[in-house]
Amino acid sequence: MISRLALFLRSPVLMGVVTLASLALAIYLGFFYERRAELQLAIVSNTDVFSVSEKLSKLEIAYAGENLSKSRKRLRLVTMRLSNRGNADIPKSSFDDNAPMGVRVSLGQIIEPPEVSGSSYFKENVKPRLLDASTVHFAPVILAAGDSFDVRLLLLVSESEAPTIAPLGKIAGIKEVEVVDVSFPPQTVPSTSLLDELFDSPWYLHPLRLLSYFMLFIVAAIALPAVSDYRARARQSDRTIKALQWMKSMSREPTKAERFLADTFKNAGRPGLLEIKEALDRLATEPSQPDYEFDIQMQEFVKKLGARNYSVAPSRRALARAGLVKLEENIVVPSESLGLVNRAIAELGADSSDAEKDA
């Protein structure tokens, strides 16, 4: 079975499929894929501040001394979201000083200073400036891909009219700002089953789909294990080199304890050293603790640490064989052992797998 699989993986057909897939990907990345920013202005909410379903003769709603019921006006709270939905960042230098970014309200008046919500960066730097009752300008800010901030406007509008909001400003690389209104729930579309969609498709799509799925399966079956194995070997190789350099930097023959720590780092990385340190700390504070309690606590520490390569905490006997503890009537943890482990953690540092986990 294994020999047949090896022959299949080396077959010209499979190599041709992989070559075609790689060529298609290269053509797409070279000619069709483009990094660009896409700015969108979305109206996420547009609601009345006061909602009265029936007219009451004795009910009066006033704002700033004006009776809104008599003047047939209402207060609307509009929340809009400005977001970069592209795959490229928008730096400050992209904004035109002569045409600042902002919005203009039609069929309504802005009666309160706009409020900005989002990250602290946008709250401090957008700085909305109200030019008149219908125009707001924003200070230029860095809009990284995926970034967004919200602006709330309190509007005074007529009961018979609906306000509209249009973007202002000129940004390099962006032809126009897309405006969408998502303040109303989307219309429901009758759902179709998977079988209906499958049989409603043209007949010639079925073999193409089957071939595409087969190609994707073959590529994934080859690439995923190979990439995972390569990364694991690369990490262990890096740790091995680092451990050997650490022992070589000593001007003497490494002790049994130092070799034990170097081997632990080579096989498990920094989590393995942290587990040894935790074990020594527990044995130093509770030397008479029963073995089963010690093992349970260490396994809980391993799970909390999230170590992937070193799932079994070091035992007392392993630490004793390494010379890190002394098995007497009560376990003795020399201060030199704790200092050696702390030095190993500091000097060996984090390996590549730890850095990826932290990221």
Secondary structure, DSSP 8 states (H G I E B T S, - for coil): -HHHHHHHHTSHHHHHHHHHHHHHHHHIIIII------EEEEEEEEEESS--SS--TT---EETTEETTTTTEEEEEEEEEEEE-SSS-B-GGGB-TTS--EEEEESSEE-S--EEESSHHHHHH---EEEETTEEE-----B-TT-EEEEEEEEEEETT---EEEEE--BTT-S--EEEE-SS---------HHHHHHHS-TTHHHHHHHHHHHHHHHHHHHHHHHHHHHHHHHHHHHHHHHHHHHHTSSS---HHHHHHHHHHHHH-HHHHHHHHHHHHHHHH-TT--HHHHHHHHHHHHHHHT-SS--S---HHHHHHTTSSEESSSEE--HHHHHHHHHHHHHH---HHHHHHH-
